[in-house]
């Protein structure tokens, strides 16, 4: 008997946990931490606003309610990206 997997996995990114210092996002089976210190606009955001995430392209994510864009490479290789965010 051959078993096949039904359906397709269409969810390739997800906010998984929100805590006091930031939140975790899983992207293509890799987990990243978005620190509120580095991205202060998220600190005052509601849970609903943080969970409303859109993938613009393979590397770019957008939170439309907050007008925030994050390139996943800045979370993967933070030392390569200068922190210039100002509220």
Secondary structure, DSSP 8 states (H G I E B T S, - for coil): ------S-----EEEEEEETTEEEEEETTEEEEEETTTSGGGTT--HHHHH--EE-SSSEEEETTTTEEEEHHHHHSGGGS------
